[in-house]
Amino acid sequence: MSKKKPGLNTICTHIGEVKDEQFKGAVSPMYLSSSYEFLDVDVKRYPRYFNTPNQEYLAKKIAALEHTEAALIFGSGMAAISTMFLAFLKQGDHIVVQNTLYGGTVNFIKEEFPKYGIEFTFTNGYNVDDFDIAIKPNTKLIHIETPSNPLMTVTDIKAIANLGKERGVLTSIDNTFASPVNQNPMDLGIDMVMHSATKYFGGHSDILAGAVASSNEHIERIWNVGKNLGGNLSDMTVWMLERSMKTLGLRVKAQTKNAMKLAKWLEKQPKVSRVYYPGLKSHPEHQLAKSQMRGFGAMLSFELTDDLEAQQFQKQLQLIKSSMSLAGVESTMLSPHLTSHALLTQEERDAVGISDQLIRFSVGIEDVKDLKHDISQAIAALD
Ligand SMILES: *Cc1c(COP(=O)(O)O)cnc(C)c1O
């Protein structure tokens, strides 16, 4: 490989390969050993230390994709986020978190932080001022998610990074929805980037995993807590994740292209009252999204008109699956009020704008004409 920085698809295919020195095979060998030599070695390897050959090398691919010095791979997105939070927050500390976050992250903060004596403030909005006023003398971390689940709100990454620097507070982002294909928060000054690798990194709805990417210094601190919490990924799944990530660039670019086409088309459908997608001119933060994203991602949401019942519509779909989770190569839809946000009260859902009519659409790699046809026939069946 030349000295020039490799492109996205080259990183996806080749960075972090474990070379098969013995048999010269084309792909990384899988090292399942949970026990390694301890005499005369540079590294004492053990799976829970995140340093088996497959874990160590795949982390290099993730770091390269997020333009960071280092990364760690976890057993789930929640293992990544909880370990990251607990590495930087202790009793008496305070965290400022965006009001619209992945439901599991909200639950973790609300259910676990009181037990540890960690204070938290959910912002009232997602403008930089909303974060600014929430900062207290004991604030140690600001955590954002953009585009956010499920309304695709866009937060100004650079402004948040600058706010953190001015106030001496670290910043972290959940970059799951955009993926490094569409957005690199580290280049805008964010300190730590986390992913649910269950989503686009895995991409085939068959892997549960997570990752954090950051500087060597921050990753070392997260590693110290991570080895105690024990949330590493099994090497079998690490190997599968490497296989999946080879096509990350290809998949996400195709999905992003499809999402743009479908968002524009949905906006024109008489039975669709609203479409939420950062790539649309009608999206309130379209200009901001344009300035910080290379593509607008493959997640969108829409609302059907009141005469069509959202669950009935999803039951009529023949190609698009109604299923939990997201980001697979297959298109899926779900109702946030019955799934990701079911634990919120009706009032809490109303406050963040999640109506019963809202449908979240994870756009896959199928041909757009077939996806349009499926949506049209489902609407026609109810109409
Ligand atoms: C799924 C998801 C998570 C949690 O990841 P798991 O792999 O399910 O633990 C966190 N953030 C976002 C945005 C997600 O979509």
The ligand as a Gaussian input file, in Angstrom:
#p B3LYP/6-31G(d) Opt

LIG

0 1
 C      -28.815000       0.215000      18.917000
 C      -28.253000       1.485000      19.389000
 C      -27.518000       1.567000      20.571000
 C      -27.320000       0.373000      21.478000
 O      -26.587000      -0.626000      20.856000
 P      -26.704000      -2.200000      21.195000
 O      -25.747000      -2.801000      20.250000
 O      -28.135000      -2.590000      20.988000
 O      -26.319000      -2.361000      22.623000
 C      -26.987000       2.798000      20.934000
 N      -27.195000       3.893000      20.172000
 C      -27.909000       3.858000      19.047000
 C      -28.106000       5.099000      18.263000
 C      -28.468000       2.652000      18.600000
 O      -29.181000       2.627000      17.473000

